[in-house]
Amino acid sequence: MRIDIITLFPEVFTPLDTSIVKRAIDKGITEILIWNLRNFTKDKHKKVDDTPYGGGKGMVLQCEPIFAAVEHIKKQNKTSKVILTTPQGALFNQGVAKKLSSEKGLIIICGHYEGVDERISTIVDYEISIGDYVLTGGELPAMVITDALVRLLPGVLPKDAPVYDSFNRNLLDWPSYTKPATFKGMEVPEVLISGNHEKIAKWRKEESEKRTKKRRPDLYRNYLKQEKKNE
């Protein structure tokens, strides 16, 4: 999958060159290209924003450079779908990440300032928010979206590993432990060192259910509905 990110601040995307995303790039599973929006403006001062019509505080990203950037990228990858990061978008979750991971290519527009010219919506396939709060810009959401979907691409993680991720089954993950078996009087649950894989699987499922019911009752309700459908 090819992911193109349009931003005013290309230098902030160094975290995408580490860890699992870096391995996915090295394996040729994904390609991530960062584009500076200022390179697509006709303004001699590289200006890409202006004051809003109707008055108000802040600046608005202009539509012209964004259209130009998307058109340039689509000449190289016509099948790419376009994402705009915005607080007004649909809430990002594991289900959205899974859907996006099936696309052949993505172009992510990082929103900024007080917003973007509304006419941008005519070329956008997905408007996405990562939470009900406002950030300085769309760069962090773009990285969150990229990280979440890249790890779901075939070949990035061991086979079936994403199946057990939190949220994938409307359940939070079970508690995890590693060595030492005893630390400051706190012991690893005996079942985990029993070697009985059937009992371990049962314990993990029960712990996931208890944790989800306590911490995320909204998810737990969805889990119960799904289980009822599967009966």
trRosetta pair geometry for C-beta under 8 A, 3 or more apart (Angstrom, degrees):
i j d omega theta_ij theta_ji phi_ij phi_ji
1 29 7.3 5 23 149 78 67
1 30 5.0 -16 65 -113 81 85
1 31 7.6 -158 99 28 43 68
1 101 7.4 -111 -43 -156 163 54
1 103 7.0 82 -136 88 122 71
1 104 6.7 -170 -120 -176 77 28
1 105 6.3 171 -165 -92 71 47
1 106 7.2 23 171 3 113 93
1 150 7.7 -148 66 -109 126 70
1 153 6.0 -129 8 -106 122 136
2 30 7.2 158 -90 -163 28 63
2 31 4.7 -16 -114 64 76 104
2 32 7.9 171 -161 -78 52 32
2 33 7.2 5 -174 3 96 108
2 77 5.4 -132 77 -103 144 161
2 80 6.9 -72 86 -87 103 114
2 104 7.8 9 30 143 86 65
2 105 4.4 -5 63 -121 91 104
2 106 7.7 -175 96 32 56 57
3 30 6.4 8 1 -176 106 113
3 31 7.1 174 27 86 64 52
3 32 4.9 -12 70 -110 102 74
3 33 7.3 173 90 26 52 66
3 105 7.2 -170 -76 -159 39 63
3 106 5.0 -1 -119 63 76 97
3 107 8.0 168 -162 -85 49 30
3 108 6.8 13 -176 -6 95 110
3 146 5.8 121 159 -122 162 105
3 150 7.7 -71 -17 -74 148 104
4 32 7.9 168 -84 -158 30 47
4 33 4.9 -17 -111 69 74 102
4 35 6.2 22 -178 -10 98 119
4 73 4.8 149 134 -147 172 143
4 77 7.4 174 -22 43 127 136
4 80 6.7 6 21 -150 115 160
4 105 7.5 29 -1 174 96 104
4 106 7.2 -166 33 99 66 53
4 107 4.6 -14 70 -113 106 73
4 108 7.1 178 91 23 52 67
5 13 6.7 143 82 -100 152 151
5 32 7.0 13 -5 -173 110 91
5 33 7.2 177 23 89 69 51
5 34 5.2 -20 67 -112 103 65
5 35 6.7 176 85 24 47 76
5 107 7.9 173 -82 -162 28 49
5 108 4.8 -14 -113 65 73 105
5 110 6.7 45 -180 -34 92 106
5 142 5.3 99 -137 175 123 140
5 146 7.4 -40 -68 -62 128 138
6 35 4.9 -26 -104 74 65 110
6 37 5.5 80 173 -76 92 91
6 66 6.8 113 136 -132 153 75
6 69 4.9 101 -122 138 135 148
6 70 7.3 -59 -41 -63 154 71
6 73 7.8 -109 -61 -29 110 144
6 107 6.8 29 -14 177 108 93
6 108 6.9 -170 24 90 72 52
6 109 5.0 -14 61 -112 117 61
6 110 6.4 -156 89 13 60 80
7 10 5.8 145 78 -72 113 54
7 12 7.6 -120 159 45 151 105
7 13 7.3 154 30 -42 162 121
7 34 6.5 -35 30 -163 117 93
7 35 7.1 130 24 73 67 57
7 36 7.0 -47 77 -110 67 43
7 37 6.4 -139 91 -19 16 100
7 110 4.3 35 -103 24 82 140
7 137 7.8 91 -149 150 95 132
7 138 7.5 -143 -110 79 90 91
7 139 5.7 71 -136 -94 133 95
7 142 7.1 -114 -74 24 120 166
8 36 7.3 60 -136 -155 28 69
8 37 5.4 -41 -76 36 63 118
8 38 6.8 79 -132 -34 70 96
8 48 7.0 -158 -98 58 107 142
8 110 7.1 -123 10 87 75 120
8 112 5.8 -5 7 -36 133 167
8 137 7.1 -108 43 -145 111 152
9 12 4.8 32 129 -2 113 114
9 110 7.9 -90 38 104 86 158
9 137 7.0 106 16 87 127 162
9 139 5.8 -45 68 -72 114 149
10 13 6.3 -55 -172 14 50 115
10 34 4.6 120 -140 143 97 125
10 35 7.5 -152 -90 83 115 11
10 36 5.1 -62 -31 -74 124 88
11 14 7.3 -4 173 -30 53 100
12 139 5.1 40 87 166 139 150
13 16 5.1 -19 172 17 88 119
13 17 7.7 88 129 -18 76 94
13 32 8.0 -158 164 145 133 127
13 34 5.3 -174 44 -94 157 143
13 139 7.1 -121 -68 -164 82 105
13 142 7.9 -49 -103 101 109 119
13 143 6.6 -173 -127 -84 74 108
14 17 5.6 -57 -163 30 53 111
14 18 7.6 47 147 -21 70 106
15 18 5.9 -62 -161 28 47 115
15 143 6.0 51 74 -157 122 140
16 21 5.1 -86 -160 125 63 151
16 22 7.7 142 148 -62 45 71
16 32 5.8 -112 152 121 137 165
16 143 6.1 -131 -58 -129 101 92
16 146 6.2 -10 -113 112 123 144
16 147 7.4 -131 -106 -68 79 85
17 21 7.5 -72 -73 100 15 108
17 22 5.5 65 179 -93 39 104
17 25 7.6 -41 -123 30 60 158
18 21 6.9 44 66 55 47 98
18 22 5.2 -27 -148 -27 5 129
19 22 5.9 113 50 17 33 103
19 23 7.3 -66 138 -4 36 99
20 23 5.6 -54 -150 36 35 112
20 24 6.4 37 152 -21 66 104
20 147 7.6 92 71 -154 110 82
20 150 7.1 147 120 109 99 110
20 151 5.5 27 135 -96 147 97
20 156 6.4 67 176 172 102 106
20 157 7.3 -2 -147 -72 129 86
21 24 5.6 -53 -151 34 33 114
21 25 6.5 35 150 -19 65 103
21 30 7.5 -63 -158 69 72 138
21 32 7.4 15 174 -22 113 149
21 146 6.9 49 -121 134 137 102
21 147 5.9 -74 -58 -110 125 70
21 150 5.2 61 -111 97 81 159
21 151 7.8 -64 -68 -55 69 79
22 25 5.7 -54 -152 35 33 112
22 26 6.3 32 152 -18 66 107
23 26 5.6 -53 -144 39 33 112
23 27 6.2 29 156 -16 66 108
23 156 7.2 120 96 -152 102 72
24 27 5.9 -57 -145 40 28 108
24 29 4.5 -80 -165 64 79 118
24 30 4.7 22 139 23 113 108
24 150 5.2 -179 54 174 170 112
24 151 7.8 -119 -52 -82 140 43
24 153 6.4 91 -144 59 131 131
24 155 7.9 119 -125 101 80 89
24 156 4.7 -4 -92 -115 110 106
25 28 7.8 40 175 -69 32 25
25 29 7.6 -81 -65 50 20 76
25 30 5.9 -58 -82 77 59 82
25 31 6.9 99 -132 -105 82 39
25 32 6.4 -65 -93 13 120 100
27 155 6.4 -166 139 140 148 118
27 156 7.6 -174 49 -99 145 58
28 31 7.8 1 -150 -59 52 89
29 150 7.8 112 108 -165 114 86
29 153 5.3 136 161 120 120 135
29 154 7.6 -159 -144 78 121 58
29 155 5.2 -168 -98 86 132 118
29 156 5.7 -168 110 -70 166 85
30 150 5.4 -61 -19 -131 165 104
30 153 6.2 166 -52 4 109 170
30 156 7.9 19 -12 -83 113 122
32 146 6.8 62 -116 -159 131 138
33 73 7.9 169 88 -125 133 111
35 39 7.1 -112 -178 48 81 123
35 40 7.7 34 160 -29 117 121
35 69 5.8 140 130 -158 142 117
35 73 7.0 -98 -39 -69 158 119
36 39 4.8 87 82 -11 95 106
37 40 6.0 -67 -166 35 48 107
37 41 7.4 52 144 -32 73 99
37 48 5.3 75 128 -137 113 168
37 61 7.7 -40 168 -151 159 122
37 65 5.5 86 176 135 89 126
37 66 6.9 -12 -140 -82 116 67
37 69 6.0 -60 -121 -54 67 152
38 41 5.9 -45 -154 14 46 115
38 46 4.2 31 -169 -176 113 110
38 48 5.8 -113 -93 -33 62 125
38 65 7.5 -10 -105 -161 23 153
39 69 7.9 96 74 -96 86 101
40 48 8.0 60 69 -109 82 121
40 65 4.3 122 97 -161 95 81
40 66 7.6 125 97 -62 139 19
40 68 4.2 168 179 94 112 116
40 69 4.3 -113 -32 -61 169 84
40 72 6.8 -134 -109 -3 121 140
41 46 5.8 121 60 -149 128 43
41 47 6.4 -162 162 69 159 44
41 48 5.0 -126 -63 -84 137 81
41 62 7.6 84 -113 64 109 131
41 64 7.1 85 -123 100 69 106
41 65 4.3 -31 -74 -85 76 126
41 68 7.8 167 -74 45 33 145
42 64 7.2 -59 9 141 104 137
43 46 6.2 -156 89 -46 96 7
43 47 4.3 -66 117 44 160 85
43 48 7.5 -151 32 -63 131 48
47 50 7.6 74 151 -66 117 79
48 61 6.1 -4 136 -145 95 79
48 62 5.7 -138 180 32 53 101
48 65 4.8 -62 -131 33 103 156
49 59 4.1 63 152 153 129 123
49 60 6.2 160 -157 76 87 32
49 61 5.3 -52 -97 -96 87 43
49 62 6.1 -161 -102 -18 28 84
49 112 7.7 -91 -79 94 134 109
49 113 5.8 109 -136 -21 148 162
50 59 6.5 148 71 -156 10 92
50 60 6.4 -33 66 60 61 83
50 62 5.8 59 5 -69 103 104
51 55 7.9 -10 161 -121 112 35
51 56 8.0 157 -176 63 84 71
51 59 6.4 -65 -85 -114 43 67
51 60 7.4 52 169 16 13 93
52 55 6.9 -15 86 88 92 10
52 56 4.9 -16 61 55 131 114
52 58 7.2 33 -16 83 116 83
52 59 7.7 177 -33 -144 78 26
52 60 4.9 94 -80 -22 83 129
52 114 6.7 -72 -44 89 128 142
56 114 7.2 143 126 -177 119 165
57 114 7.0 156 101 -82 66 140
58 113 5.5 143 178 173 103 90
58 114 3.2 114 120 -47 142 123
59 113 4.4 -72 75 -159 80 149
59 114 6.2 154 59 12 31 100
60 113 6.3 -153 -88 102 23 130
60 114 5.7 -57 -76 70 70 99
60 115 5.7 -16 -125 74 87 77
60 116 6.6 123 -174 -134 81 18
60 117 5.9 101 149 -64 116 65
61 65 7.9 -97 179 60 91 108
61 66 6.5 74 143 -43 117 127
61 111 7.1 -144 8 -146 141 58
61 112 5.9 93 -55 55 121 89
61 113 6.2 157 -40 36 79 119
61 115 7.2 -121 20 117 88 39
61 116 4.3 -30 60 -114 111 76
61 117 6.5 -110 91 -7 64 79
61 120 7.8 26 95 -48 109 146
62 65 5.9 77 81 14 101 94
62 66 7.3 180 96 -1 56 96
62 117 5.9 32 -151 -25 30 131
63 66 5.7 -74 -154 47 40 109
63 67 5.7 40 156 -24 79 109
63 116 7.4 102 -83 167 67 92
63 117 3.9 -89 -47 76 94 142
63 119 4.6 -6 -101 73 157 113
63 120 5.5 -153 -118 -60 90 77
64 67 6.0 -57 -146 36 25 110
64 68 6.3 23 158 -18 63 109
65 68 5.5 -55 -146 38 34 114
65 69 6.2 36 155 -22 68 104
66 69 5.7 -51 -146 34 32 110
66 70 6.4 27 157 -14 65 106
66 109 6.1 46 -149 -136 116 134
66 116 6.8 51 -44 -160 164 129
66 117 7.7 -172 28 41 135 105
66 120 5.6 -13 106 -111 150 114
67 70 6.0 -59 -147 40 28 107
67 71 6.1 27 157 -18 65 111
67 120 7.7 -137 -58 -109 78 70
67 123 6.6 144 -113 -11 75 158
68 71 5.9 -57 -145 39 27 111
68 72 6.3 31 155 -23 63 107
69 72 5.7 -55 -150 33 29 113
69 73 6.5 23 156 -14 64 107
69 109 8.0 127 88 -106 130 97
70 73 5.9 -58 -147 39 31 108
70 74 6.1 28 157 -19 67 111
70 82 6.1 12 -135 -106 129 135
70 107 5.9 112 -125 141 83 158
70 109 7.4 -31 -69 -69 110 117
70 123 5.6 112 113 146 164 143
71 74 5.8 -57 -142 39 28 110
71 75 6.9 41 154 -30 60 97
72 75 6.0 -50 -164 18 31 114
72 76 7.7 15 146 -6 59 103
73 76 5.9 -65 -166 39 42 106
73 77 6.5 -31 159 42 78 96
73 80 6.7 -51 132 53 109 157
73 107 5.5 127 104 -107 151 129
74 77 6.6 -83 -128 73 36 58
74 78 5.6 65 -179 -112 80 47
74 80 6.2 -131 -102 48 73 109
74 107 7.5 -55 -62 -40 83 150
75 78 7.6 29 -117 -71 15 79
77 80 4.6 65 114 -31 109 113
77 104 7.8 -167 -177 120 106 99
77 105 4.6 -135 158 170 134 175
79 103 8.0 173 138 179 96 82
79 104 4.4 1 115 73 133 134
79 105 5.6 109 87 27 83 108
80 103 7.7 71 -141 156 47 119
80 104 7.2 -108 -80 89 47 83
80 105 3.5 -66 -92 107 82 109
80 106 5.9 179 -159 -79 91 8
80 107 4.9 80 145 -25 131 95
81 100 8.0 -132 72 -133 132 78
81 103 5.2 -86 16 -146 121 145
81 105 7.2 152 14 87 61 60
81 106 5.7 -24 64 -111 79 66
81 107 7.2 -159 94 25 33 78
81 125 4.2 -71 -169 50 97 158
81 126 6.7 55 146 -4 118 104
82 106 7.7 140 -98 -164 22 60
82 107 4.7 -24 -108 69 70 105
82 109 6.7 25 -176 -15 97 108
82 123 5.8 11 53 136 167 79
82 124 5.0 -110 107 -121 111 48
82 125 5.1 124 51 7 67 89
82 126 7.4 -179 96 31 48 70
83 100 7.7 19 -70 -124 138 130
83 106 6.0 10 -5 -172 115 108
83 107 6.9 175 24 85 71 50
83 108 4.7 -18 70 -109 110 69
83 109 6.8 -172 91 22 54 72
83 124 7.2 68 -137 -155 13 93
83 125 7.0 -47 -69 63 52 86
83 126 4.6 -20 -110 73 78 103
83 127 7.6 151 -162 -95 60 24
83 128 5.7 -13 -165 10 109 120
83 145 6.9 -178 141 159 162 164
84 89 6.8 180 89 -76 82 131
84 109 4.8 -19 -107 64 68 112
84 111 6.2 68 177 -53 87 104
84 116 6.9 -114 -155 35 129 148
84 120 6.4 110 -95 131 144 123
84 121 7.5 -74 6 -95 157 60
84 124 4.6 -29 -15 -127 115 142
84 126 7.4 -177 26 94 64 54
84 127 5.0 -19 66 -112 101 73
84 128 7.3 155 77 23 48 69
84 138 7.8 -78 179 -125 56 161
85 89 7.1 -95 -150 4 31 149
85 108 6.6 38 -30 -176 103 98
85 109 7.0 -158 14 87 74 58
85 110 5.7 -5 39 -126 124 48
85 111 5.1 -137 83 11 74 95
85 128 6.0 -39 -108 75 57 85
85 129 7.4 110 -166 -96 63 42
85 130 7.7 -7 -149 -17 105 97
85 138 3.3 137 79 -150 127 117
85 141 4.1 145 -150 92 135 135
85 142 5.7 -96 -38 -57 146 78
85 145 7.4 -139 -88 -13 110 139
86 89 4.6 115 65 -28 84 101
86 111 4.9 91 -84 -30 74 159
86 115 7.2 50 -134 -134 112 84
86 116 7.5 -96 -88 16 121 107
86 127 5.4 -33 43 -168 118 101
86 128 7.4 110 35 60 67 37
86 129 6.2 -63 91 -73 49 86
86 138 7.2 -26 -62 -91 47 124
87 129 5.2 69 -141 -118 29 125
87 132 7.7 84 -162 -136 95 39
87 133 7.5 -120 -122 88 116 25
87 134 5.4 -28 -74 -98 149 76
87 135 8.0 170 -67 18 102 73
88 127 6.6 -29 95 154 81 134
88 129 6.8 156 43 -55 18 126
89 92 8.0 32 108 -42 117 85
89 126 7.4 62 -159 155 126 69
89 127 3.5 -149 -110 138 98 77
89 128 4.4 -64 135 -16 147 4
89 129 4.2 163 61 -25 85 78
90 96 7.1 164 113 -97 115 141
90 126 7.3 -76 37 -166 116 85
90 127 6.5 111 4 84 77 72
90 128 6.0 -38 62 -108 76 57
90 129 6.9 178 74 23 23 83
91 96 7.9 -168 104 -20 51 146
91 128 8.0 67 -161 -158 7 67
91 129 5.8 -40 -98 74 49 94
91 130 7.8 85 -156 -139 61 15
91 131 7.3 64 -138 -91 94 31
91 132 7.8 -26 -101 -47 114 82
92 96 5.2 -118 -143 72 57 145
92 97 7.1 70 -177 -51 93 85
92 128 5.1 60 -67 -176 101 110
92 129 6.6 -150 -10 85 88 39
92 130 4.8 -25 36 -104 129 60
92 131 7.9 -54 42 -38 95 58
92 141 7.5 158 -10 -157 151 99
92 144 7.2 112 106 117 157 118
92 145 6.3 -105 -133 -92 150 90
92 148 7.5 131 164 49 120 163
93 96 5.3 101 50 10 60 100
93 97 7.2 -111 109 -5 34 92
93 167 6.6 -150 178 -174 94 141
94 97 5.4 -51 -147 35 36 116
94 98 6.4 39 153 -22 66 102
94 148 7.4 -133 -110 -174 55 121
94 165 6.9 171 -132 110 138 124
94 166 7.7 -162 -61 103 145 62
94 167 3.9 149 -9 117 143 125
94 168 5.8 -116 156 -78 150 55
95 98 5.7 -51 -150 33 32 112
95 99 6.6 32 152 -18 63 104
95 167 7.9 -117 -27 155 72 108
96 99 5.6 -54 -150 36 34 112
96 100 6.2 31 154 -17 67 107
96 128 6.9 141 166 -123 149 121
97 100 5.9 -58 -147 39 29 109
97 101 6.3 34 154 -27 64 107
97 145 7.3 -165 -103 -150 85 59
97 148 4.1 -92 -118 136 138 112
97 149 4.7 -153 -163 -77 79 73
97 152 6.1 137 140 -12 100 145
98 101 5.7 -53 -148 29 30 115
98 102 7.3 28 154 -21 59 102
98 149 7.8 -163 -64 -120 19 79
98 152 5.9 -145 -105 -165 59 161
99 102 6.2 -62 -166 26 34 109
99 103 7.9 44 141 -32 62 94
100 103 5.7 -36 -165 5 49 117
100 106 6.4 30 -171 -81 104 144
100 126 7.5 -62 -92 1 108 172
100 145 7.1 -36 104 -177 171 100
100 149 4.7 -68 94 -108 110 146
101 149 4.3 -169 -71 -166 85 88
101 150 7.7 -168 -113 -66 101 18
101 152 4.0 -72 -96 90 168 119
101 153 5.7 -148 -163 -69 106 65
103 106 5.7 86 94 -61 140 91
106 149 7.9 62 -7 90 157 159
108 138 7.8 -164 159 143 99 121
108 142 4.7 132 138 -132 142 104
108 145 6.6 158 -111 79 143 139
108 146 7.2 -90 -15 -59 158 100
109 116 7.3 29 140 -76 129 166
109 120 7.1 -156 123 -177 168 135
109 124 7.3 -84 25 -100 132 108
109 138 7.2 30 119 95 53 159
110 137 5.9 39 160 159 110 100
110 138 3.4 -179 -159 80 64 104
110 139 5.1 31 -144 -67 145 57
110 141 7.6 152 -127 61 80 96
110 142 5.2 -57 -86 -34 98 137
111 115 6.5 -25 -167 -140 119 43
111 116 5.4 -108 -124 -26 88 109
111 137 6.8 -172 94 -161 55 60
111 138 4.1 101 38 -41 64 129
112 116 7.7 73 38 -66 60 87
112 136 7.7 4 -139 142 79 64
112 137 4.3 0 -107 -124 86 100
112 138 6.4 -97 -55 7 66 89
113 137 7.9 29 -19 -98 45 87
116 120 4.8 -10 130 8 125 152
117 120 5.6 116 76 -23 74 95
118 121 5.9 -23 178 0 62 115
119 122 5.9 -24 -178 5 61 115
120 123 6.4 -71 -171 43 52 95
120 124 6.1 50 139 -32 81 117
121 124 5.3 -63 -138 33 40 117
121 127 7.4 -17 -119 -61 91 127
124 127 6.0 56 142 -63 139 82
128 141 7.0 166 108 170 98 126
128 145 6.5 85 111 -93 152 137
129 132 7.4 63 140 -75 136 45
129 141 7.3 -73 -148 -125 35 145
130 140 7.7 -110 39 116 152 89
130 141 4.6 -165 -12 -119 122 93
130 144 5.2 57 -114 83 151 154
130 145 7.3 -123 -76 -52 112 85
135 138 7.4 129 80 -80 120 33
135 140 5.7 -123 -168 45 161 125
135 141 6.9 -180 34 -28 148 100
137 140 7.5 118 80 8 69 83
138 141 5.1 -57 -159 49 66 114
138 142 5.7 74 142 -32 84 101
139 142 5.6 -53 -149 32 30 114
139 143 6.6 27 155 -17 64 104
140 143 5.8 -55 -150 36 34 110
140 144 6.4 36 152 -21 66 105
141 144 5.4 -54 -144 36 35 113
141 145 6.1 34 158 -18 68 106
142 145 5.9 -54 -147 38 28 111
142 146 6.2 28 155 -18 63 110
143 146 5.7 -55 -143 39 30 112
143 147 6.1 30 159 -19 66 108
144 147 6.0 -57 -146 37 26 108
144 148 6.2 22 159 -17 63 112
145 148 6.0 -62 -147 37 25 109
145 149 6.4 5 165 -4 64 112
146 149 6.5 -70 -145 43 23 96
146 150 5.9 23 164 -24 65 115
147 150 6.1 -57 -139 33 23 110
147 151 6.8 20 166 -17 60 107
148 151 6.7 -65 -161 30 23 106
148 152 7.4 13 149 -13 57 111
149 152 5.6 -61 -159 35 43 113
149 153 7.3 60 146 -41 68 89
150 153 5.7 -35 -162 0 43 116
150 156 6.2 152 150 -118 71 160
151 156 5.5 -155 -140 119 36 139
151 157 5.8 45 -174 -35 81 118
151 162 6.8 145 131 -89 91 114
152 156 7.3 24 44 46 14 135
152 162 5.4 88 -113 -119 72 164
153 156 4.8 83 67 -21 85 123
157 161 4.1 -112 144 63 121 136
157 162 5.9 125 60 -41 145 87
158 161 4.6 95 65 -40 80 123
160 163 4.9 -28 -172 6 72 126
160 164 7.7 54 147 -12 80 95
161 164 6.7 -70 -170 35 41 99
161 165 7.8 62 139 -45 67 90
162 165 5.2 -21 -161 -13 57 121
162 168 6.5 147 153 -93 74 148
163 168 6.1 177 -164 134 31 154
163 169 7.9 44 175 -44 68 108
164 168 7.1 36 47 46 1 141
164 173 7.1 73 152 -119 81 95
165 168 4.6 96 66 -27 85 120
165 173 7.0 -58 -168 -71 32 111
166 171 7.2 -112 -140 106 57 55
166 172 4.8 5 -136 -143 109 51
166 173 4.3 -75 -64 -25 91 88
167 170 7.1 18 -155 -93 42 27
167 171 7.7 -141 -64 59 16 36
167 172 7.5 27 -47 -92 59 50
167 219 7.3 -93 -112 -131 66 136
168 171 7.8 -36 58 48 64 77
169 223 6.9 59 135 -120 77 98
169 226 7.5 -166 -177 101 69 155
170 212 7.5 88 140 -163 64 152
170 219 5.1 176 -173 -176 74 82
170 220 7.5 148 150 -91 99 20
170 222 4.3 -138 -142 102 140 105
170 223 3.9 -171 110 -73 115 76
170 226 5.8 153 20 7 143 142
171 208 4.4 44 167 160 128 116
171 209 6.7 -46 -129 -77 121 50
171 212 4.9 -94 -141 -50 62 150
171 219 7.0 153 -88 145 25 119
171 220 7.9 65 -104 -97 65 62
171 223 5.6 79 -64 -104 81 140
172 208 6.2 -175 75 -154 59 73
172 211 4.9 -104 77 113 122 113
172 212 4.6 172 13 -79 91 81
172 215 6.3 12 -18 66 160 129
172 216 6.2 131 -41 21 117 126
172 219 7.0 98 -36 96 83 155
173 176 7.4 -8 139 -34 120 105
173 208 6.6 -63 -168 -111 17 100
173 211 7.8 -38 77 87 38 153
174 203 7.7 98 -160 120 147 73
174 204 4.1 -101 -32 -154 170 76
174 205 7.6 -47 -70 -47 130 19
174 207 4.3 79 -140 88 97 116
174 208 4.7 -64 -67 -58 81 84
174 211 7.0 168 -116 6 42 140
175 189 7.9 103 85 -8 126 126
175 207 5.7 -89 10 168 90 143
175 211 7.3 164 -42 -66 81 140
177 188 4.4 146 146 -123 156 104
177 189 7.3 171 -3 19 150 80
177 192 6.1 103 51 107 124 168
180 183 5.4 129 67 -62 102 93
181 187 6.5 11 152 -150 75 76
181 188 4.9 -85 -149 18 65 117
181 193 6.4 21 -123 -64 124 155
182 185 7.3 3 -174 -110 96 12
182 186 7.1 155 -156 77 55 43
182 187 5.1 -17 -102 -99 79 77
182 188 7.6 -102 -63 2 47 79
183 186 5.4 -26 70 60 73 94
187 190 7.7 18 136 -56 121 71
188 192 5.5 -92 158 66 108 127
188 193 6.1 90 101 -28 124 115
189 192 5.1 89 75 -3 87 104
189 203 7.0 170 128 179 148 147
190 193 6.4 -75 -158 47 41 93
190 194 6.3 63 146 -55 73 99
191 194 5.3 -37 -150 -3 37 127
191 196 7.2 -73 -160 60 75 105
191 199 5.3 -130 -155 135 108 111
191 200 6.0 163 147 -91 96 60
191 203 4.7 137 111 -52 154 159
192 200 6.2 92 -110 -121 51 104
192 203 7.4 -120 -61 91 75 151
194 199 6.1 -23 78 75 146 137
194 200 7.1 -168 53 -57 103 93
196 199 4.0 35 108 22 118 115
196 200 6.3 159 90 -19 62 86
197 200 5.4 -51 -142 37 35 116
197 201 6.2 39 158 -22 66 103
198 201 5.9 -53 -150 33 28 110
198 202 6.5 27 151 -17 62 107
199 202 5.6 -54 -148 38 34 113
199 203 6.2 36 153 -21 67 106
200 203 5.7 -54 -147 36 30 112
200 204 6.3 30 156 -19 65 107
201 204 5.9 -55 -147 36 29 111
201 205 6.5 29 155 -19 63 106
202 205 5.9 -56 -151 35 29 110
202 206 6.4 25 155 -16 64 109
203 206 5.9 -60 -149 39 29 109
203 207 6.1 26 156 -17 66 110
204 207 5.8 -56 -143 39 29 109
204 208 6.3 33 156 -22 64 105
205 208 5.7 -53 -149 33 29 113
205 209 6.5 29 153 -18 63 106
206 209 5.7 -55 -151 36 32 112
206 210 6.3 29 153 -17 66 107
207 210 5.7 -52 -143 38 33 109
207 211 6.0 32 158 -18 67 108
208 211 5.9 -57 -143 39 26 109
208 212 6.1 23 159 -16 63 111
209 212 6.0 -59 -145 39 25 108
209 213 6.2 27 158 -21 63 110
209 220 7.4 92 -161 -129 63 103
209 223 7.4 -172 -119 130 78 153
210 213 5.8 -55 -145 35 28 111
210 214 6.3 19 159 -13 63 112
211 214 6.0 -64 -149 41 27 106
211 215 5.8 -9 169 10 67 118
212 215 6.5 -69 -127 52 23 88
212 216 5.3 -50 -159 59 65 96
212 219 5.3 -100 -166 96 108 114
212 220 4.7 147 129 -76 98 90
212 223 6.4 62 127 -12 153 153
213 217 6.4 39 -163 -101 45 69
213 220 4.5 98 -93 -114 56 158
214 217 7.9 -1 -135 -59 2 81
216 219 4.0 23 127 20 120 115
216 220 6.3 147 98 -21 70 86
217 220 5.2 -53 -143 37 39 117
217 221 6.4 46 157 -25 68 97
218 221 6.0 -50 -155 28 29 111
218 222 7.0 27 148 -13 60 104
219 222 5.6 -57 -156 37 38 112
219 223 6.2 43 147 -25 69 104
220 223 5.3 -48 -148 32 36 117
220 224 6.5 37 154 -19 65 101
221 224 5.8 -51 -151 34 32 110
221 225 6.6 34 151 -19 63 105
222 225 5.6 -54 -150 35 34 114
222 226 6.3 33 152 -19 66 106
223 226 5.8 -57 -150 36 30 110
223 227 6.3 30 153 -19 65 107
224 227 5.6 -52 -145 36 32 112
224 228 6.4 35 154 -22 64 105
225 228 5.7 -56 -152 33 30 113
225 229 6.6 31 150 -20 63 104
226 229 5.7 -52 -152 33 34 113
226 230 6.4 28 152 -17 65 109
227 230 5.7 -60 -149 38 33 110
227 231 7.0 52 150 -43 63 92
228 231 5.8 -33 -158 0 37 117
